[in-house]
C-alpha cells in the first residue's frame, strides 16, 4: 500500500526538500516535481522524529506548492521526487456564482474534491478559459472547509474528464485543450468521451467473452430489420446511438392475435404514451417522421423479470482501483414507472437494493454474483476494444426470466441517481474515491514509464 506524508513549508534558505527519514538515503535526487513543474533542489533527510515532507519557501514558490497540512504521496524514480499527484478535473458550464460555480453539478464536484485528505492527491476543477499556456499554470476550483476557492496550480500529473455532455465535448475549445495536453505535454487523460451504442456493440461483438451478454442489435436501415426482430422476439427497442438518460427510446410490440403494433415512448411533453398502429410504416410516419433514421439502432426486446408486474433492470457501476484493476462498486435494481418505456427515476422509476428486490438471501447473492461477473468481463472487454484510458463505466443490465444477463447500455459518465437510495450512499462514496485512487495509480505508471524511456 502506498504511504502518504504530511507536507509543510519552512523558512529555510535555498531550494531544499527534507524527506521522511524512513525512506533511507536519497542523495542522488536532483529534481523535485509538483505536477508538471520541476525545480533542482538539495535533498536532505528530515531530522525531526515526525515523518513529514518539508519544502523551503523558495522551493515551494518555484513549484507553486501551497498544499500544507494534508497527506501527499512521494513517487521516487530515477533522480527525481514527485510530490502529489496533482489531478486536474476538466469540465465546463462554470457559472461564476461563488457557492455554485458549476450550477447543479456543484454538489457532485464538492464531494469529489473533498476526498483530497483521504486519497492523498490534490484535485481541482477547471475549464478551458483558465489555462495559462505560457506559464503552464491553471486557476482551478478547490473545495476546502465547506467552501469554494480558486487556487493556482501547475499543469497536473493526470486529467479526469468530467465534461457534461456530447455537445460540449464536440466544441472546438475542449477538443483543442485535450489535444494539446495529450500531445504536447503527454498528460494522461482518463475517461474521455461518451460511448456510442452502435460502436460499442460492433467492437464487443468481436470478443467471445462479451458476446453472450449482447442483445441482437442492428442499425435502423430499413423496416425489414424491425420486422425480422419482431418475428423472433415479438418486441424490439429503437434507440438513439448517442442517447442518454433513457431519452428517445421507443418500444415496439407486435400483437399477432390482433395483427397490430404498439409503440410505447415518452413524448416531448415528457408524458408516457402507448399508441396502436396497423403497420410499421405508420409508426415511422407518425413517430419518426422528423428523425434521421441513421442515428438509431434496433435492438431485440428482452422478457425482463418483473416486480409488481413492472419490468426491472439493473444499474452496475465499475471503477478501476488504486492498482488499476476493475472493481464492481455499486449495484441497484430499477423498477419501471407505470406505463414507462424505461426505468429512469424521472419517468417514475423506483430504486431498490438487490436484497430489497429479492428478500431471499441466497437468490439475491446469486443475482449479484451474475451481474458482477458480467460487469467485470464487459469492463475489461470495453477497455481492450475502445480507445483512450477508461476507468469508470455504468452498465444498464437486464435479467430475463431464464436468469440470463443482458447488456442494454454502457455509459462512460454514468448518472448517479441510484445513489439517492439511503442504503447505496456508502457505495457512492466508493465510486468517487476510486476515481481519484486510479489517478494515483495512473500517475505512478506514467512516471515509471517516463523514467524507463529516459534510461
LINCOR-V859566 format. One record per residue. N is the residue number from 1. RES is the residue in one letter. NEAR is the number of other C-alpha atoms within 12 Angstrom. D_LAST is the distance of its C-alpha to the last C-alpha in Angstrom with 1 decimal. Layout:
BEGIN
((N RES NEAR D_LAST) (N RES NEAR D_LAST))
END
This chain:
BEGIN
((1 X 9 26.5) (2 X 19 24.4) (3 X 21 26.2) (4 X 29 27.2) (5 X 34 28.4) (6 X 29 31.0) (7 X 34 29.9) (8 X 30 32.0) (9 X 29 32.3) (10 X 24 33.8) (11 X 17 35.6) (12 X 18 33.2) (13 X 16 32.6) (14 X 20 29.2) (15 X 29 26.0) (16 X 32 25.8) (17 X 45 24.5) (18 X 39 26.3) (19 X 42 24.7) (20 X 30 26.6) (21 X 22 27.1) (22 X 19 26.7) (23 X 22 22.9) (24 X 16 22.9) (25 X 16 21.1) (26 X 25 18.5) (27 X 21 18.8) (28 X 19 15.1) (29 X 27 15.2) (30 X 24 15.4) (31 X 30 15.8) (32 X 39 18.2) (33 X 38 18.2) (34 X 41 21.4) (35 X 42 21.2) (36 X 38 19.5) (37 X 33 20.6) (38 X 28 18.7) (39 X 32 20.1) (40 X 25 19.2) (41 X 31 21.3) (42 X 29 22.5) (43 X 32 21.9) (44 X 27 24.7) (45 X 26 26.1) (46 X 27 29.0) (47 X 16 32.1) (48 X 15 34.2) (49 X 12 35.1) (50 X 18 34.3) (51 X 24 30.8) (52 X 33 29.9) (53 X 42 27.3) (54 X 40 28.9) (55 X 42 27.8) (56 X 32 29.6) (57 X 24 31.7) (58 X 25 29.8) (59 X 34 26.4) (60 X 37 28.1) (61 X 25 29.7) (62 X 28 26.5) (63 X 38 24.8) (64 X 34 28.2) (65 X 37 28.2) (66 X 29 31.7) (67 X 35 31.3) (68 X 26 33.1) (69 X 18 35.0) (70 X 27 32.9) (71 X 28 30.4) (72 X 36 26.7) (73 X 39 23.5) (74 X 37 20.6) (75 X 36 17.2) (76 X 30 15.0) (77 X 27 11.2) (78 X 23 8.7) (79 X 24 11.0) (80 X 30 13.1) (81 X 38 16.2) (82 X 39 17.5) (83 X 49 21.3) (84 X 50 23.2) (85 X 46 22.7) (86 X 49 24.7) (87 X 48 26.3) (88 X 46 28.1) (89 X 41 31.0) (90 X 44 32.1) (91 X 39 35.9) (92 X 33 39.0) (93 X 27 42.7) (94 X 27 42.5) (95 X 16 46.1) (96 X 17 46.0) (97 X 15 48.2) (98 X 17 47.0) (99 X 23 47.7) (100 X 22 46.8) (101 X 30 44.0) (102 X 29 43.2) (103 X 20 46.8) (104 X 16 47.6) (105 X 24 43.9) (106 X 29 43.6) (107 X 20 44.5) (108 X 27 41.7) (109 X 35 39.1) (110 X 31 40.6) (111 X 30 40.2) (112 X 38 36.6) (113 X 39 35.7) (114 X 32 37.7) (115 X 32 35.2) (116 X 37 32.8) (117 X 30 34.2) (118 X 27 34.0) (119 X 37 30.6) (120 X 37 28.7) (121 X 46 27.4) (122 X 48 28.8) (123 X 49 30.3) (124 X 44 32.2) (125 X 45 34.1) (126 X 41 34.0) (127 X 36 35.4) (128 X 31 34.7) (129 X 20 36.8) (130 X 26 35.2) (131 X 28 31.8) (132 X 19 31.3) (133 X 18 28.8) (134 X 9 29.0) (135 X 18 28.3) (136 X 24 26.0) (137 X 28 28.3) (138 X 34 30.6) (139 X 29 34.0) (140 X 36 34.2) (141 X 39 36.8) (142 X 38 36.5) (143 X 31 39.2) (144 X 24 40.0) (145 X 14 43.2) (146 X 13 44.9) (147 X 20 44.4) (148 X 27 42.4) (149 X 24 40.5) (150 X 21 38.3) (151 X 24 35.2) (152 X 32 32.5) (153 X 40 28.9) (154 X 39 25.6) (155 X 45 24.2) (156 X 47 23.5) (157 X 43 20.5) (158 X 45 22.4) (159 X 44 25.8) (160 X 43 28.6) (161 X 40 31.1) (162 X 37 34.7) (163 X 37 36.6) (164 X 31 40.2) (165 X 27 41.2) (166 X 24 40.6) (167 X 18 42.6) (168 X 22 40.3) (169 X 26 37.2) (170 X 18 38.5) (171 X 16 39.2) (172 X 13 37.3) (173 X 21 36.2) (174 X 31 34.2) (175 X 25 32.8) (176 X 17 31.5) (177 X 31 30.0) (178 X 37 28.2) (179 X 18 26.9) (180 X 21 25.7) (181 X 29 23.8) (182 X 23 22.1) (183 X 14 21.4) (184 X 15 20.9) (185 X 22 19.3) (186 X 22 17.8) (187 X 32 19.8) (188 X 39 20.8) (189 X 36 24.5) (190 X 40 26.3) (191 X 36 29.9) (192 X 37 30.4) (193 X 36 33.8) (194 X 36 36.9) (195 X 34 37.6) (196 X 26 40.1) (197 X 35 42.5) (198 X 32 43.0) (199 X 26 39.3) (200 X 36 38.6) (201 X 34 41.4) (202 X 23 40.5) (203 X 24 36.9) (204 X 32 37.9) (205 X 24 40.7) (206 X 18 38.2) (207 X 22 37.0) (208 X 14 39.5) (209 X 21 38.6) (210 X 30 39.6) (211 X 24 42.7) (212 X 19 45.2) (213 X 37 44.7) (214 X 36 45.2) (215 X 35 48.7) (216 X 31 49.9) (217 X 35 48.9) (218 X 35 49.6) (219 X 29 49.5) (220 X 29 52.9) (221 X 18 54.0) (222 X 19 57.6) (223 X 25 60.2) (224 X 16 60.2) (225 X 24 56.9) (226 X 38 58.5) (227 X 27 61.6) (228 X 22 59.8) (229 X 29 57.8) (230 X 31 61.0) (231 X 19 62.8) (232 X 18 60.3) (233 X 23 59.6) (234 X 27 62.5) (235 X 31 60.1) (236 X 38 57.1) (237 X 40 54.9) (238 X 46 54.1) (239 X 40 51.0) (240 X 31 49.2) (241 X 33 45.7) (242 X 29 44.3) (243 X 26 46.7) (244 X 30 46.1) (245 X 27 48.3) (246 X 32 50.7) (247 X 26 51.9) (248 X 29 53.6) (249 X 35 53.9) (250 X 36 57.1) (251 X 38 58.6) (252 X 40 61.0) (253 X 39 63.5) (254 X 32 66.1) (255 X 20 69.4) (256 X 15 70.9) (257 X 8 74.3) (258 X 13 74.9) (259 X 15 72.8) (260 X 22 71.1) (261 X 30 67.6) (262 X 31 66.4) (263 X 36 63.6) (264 X 31 62.2) (265 X 33 60.0) (266 X 28 59.7) (267 X 22 61.3) (268 X 11 60.4) (269 X 9 62.5) (270 X 16 60.3) (271 X 19 63.3) (272 X 28 63.0) (273 X 25 65.0) (274 X 23 66.3) (275 X 25 68.1) (276 X 24 70.1) (277 X 24 70.0) (278 X 21 71.9) (279 X 24 69.1) (280 X 28 65.4) (281 X 19 66.2) (282 X 19 67.9) (283 X 28 64.9) (284 X 25 62.7) (285 X 16 65.4) (286 X 18 65.9) (287 X 31 62.5) (288 X 27 59.9) (289 X 12 61.9) (290 X 10 59.6) (291 X 17 56.3) (292 X 17 54.0) (293 X 23 54.0) (294 X 19 50.7) (295 X 24 49.0) (296 X 30 50.5) (297 X 39 49.9) (298 X 39 52.5) (299 X 40 51.7) (300 X 35 53.8) (301 X 35 55.7) (302 X 37 55.2) (303 X 25 58.1) (304 X 30 56.5) (305 X 29 57.7) (306 X 24 60.0) (307 X 24 60.9) (308 X 13 64.5) (309 X 13 64.6) (310 X 23 61.6) (311 X 32 58.4) (312 X 38 55.3) (313 X 44 51.6) (314 X 47 48.5) (315 X 44 45.6) (316 X 50 42.4) (317 X 45 39.3) (318 X 45 35.9) (319 X 42 32.7) (320 X 36 29.2) (321 X 28 28.7) (322 X 27 26.1) (323 X 23 24.5) (324 X 27 24.6) (325 X 25 27.7) (326 X 31 30.9) (327 X 34 33.9) (328 X 37 37.5) (329 X 36 38.4) (330 X 38 41.9) (331 X 44 44.8) (332 X 45 48.2) (333 X 42 51.2) (334 X 40 52.7) (335 X 38 56.4) (336 X 32 57.8) (337 X 28 60.3) (338 X 25 63.8) (339 X 24 63.8) (340 X 33 60.1) (341 X 43 58.0) (342 X 40 54.9) (343 X 39 54.2) (344 X 33 52.8) (345 X 27 54.2) (346 X 25 55.4) (347 X 27 57.5) (348 X 22 59.1) (349 X 28 56.6) (350 X 33 56.5) (351 X 34 53.5) (352 X 32 53.9) (353 X 33 51.7) (354 X 34 51.7) (355 X 22 53.8) (356 X 21 56.3) (357 X 28 56.6) (358 X 22 57.2) (359 X 14 58.8) (360 X 13 58.4) (361 X 14 55.4) (362 X 13 54.7) (363 X 17 54.9) (364 X 22 52.7) (365 X 20 50.0) (366 X 19 50.2) (367 X 35 49.8) (368 X 32 46.9) (369 X 20 45.2) (370 X 27 45.8) (371 X 38 44.6) (372 X 29 41.4) (373 X 27 40.6) (374 X 35 41.1) (375 X 42 39.0) (376 X 31 36.0) (377 X 29 36.3) (378 X 47 36.7) (379 X 38 33.9) (380 X 30 31.4) (381 X 29 33.1) (382 X 40 33.0) (383 X 33 29.3) (384 X 21 28.6) (385 X 22 31.0) (386 X 26 30.6) (387 X 19 28.0) (388 X 23 26.2) (389 X 31 25.2) (390 X 40 28.5) (391 X 47 29.0) (392 X 52 32.8) (393 X 42 35.8) (394 X 42 39.6) (395 X 44 41.6) (396 X 40 45.3) (397 X 42 46.7) (398 X 41 50.2) (399 X 32 51.8) (400 X 23 54.7) (401 X 16 57.9) (402 X 13 56.5) (403 X 21 53.5) (404 X 24 50.9) (405 X 37 48.1) (406 X 38 47.5) (407 X 40 44.9) (408 X 41 46.6) (409 X 44 43.8) (410 X 43 40.2) (411 X 38 39.3) (412 X 39 35.9) (413 X 33 37.5) (414 X 35 40.2) (415 X 30 43.3) (416 X 32 44.1) (417 X 26 47.9) (418 X 35 48.0) (419 X 33 46.8) (420 X 19 50.2) (421 X 23 51.5) (422 X 15 51.8) (423 X 20 50.4) (424 X 28 47.2) (425 X 22 46.2) (426 X 18 43.9) (427 X 28 42.0) (428 X 33 41.7) (429 X 25 39.9) (430 X 31 37.5) (431 X 39 36.6) (432 X 39 35.7) (433 X 32 33.8) (434 X 36 31.6) (435 X 47 30.9) (436 X 48 29.2) (437 X 40 27.8) (438 X 40 25.9) (439 X 48 24.5) (440 X 46 22.9) (441 X 35 21.5) (442 X 36 20.2) (443 X 42 18.6) (444 X 32 16.8) (445 X 25 15.5) (446 X 26 14.4) (447 X 34 12.5) (448 X 22 10.8) (449 X 16 10.0) (450 X 17 8.8) (451 X 19 6.3) (452 X 12 5.3) (453 X 10 5.5) (454 X 11 3.8) (455 X 10 0.0))
END
